[in-house]
Amino acid sequence: MSSSIDKIKGLANEAVGNVKQGIGNATDNDKLNAEGKAQELKGEAQRTTGDVKDGAKHVADKVTGKT
């Protein structure tokens, strides 16, 4: 998966997770709140993966002289 796709999926998961947490808090639904937090963390991990891929590509480009 490309770094851009990882970042987009990460942002989407973070957004959905935040919505679930908000609804869970508003309705006193601990399960939904926990699901939202888990999805938010998954999104953060996906975004981080995208950032790492970008960094690795940048380093590889420098080493091979593509920059």
Secondary structure, DSSP 4 states (H G I P E B T S, - for coil): --HHHHHHHHHHHHHHHHHHHHHHHHTT-HHHHHHHHHHHHHHHHHHHHHHHHHHHHHHHHHHHT--
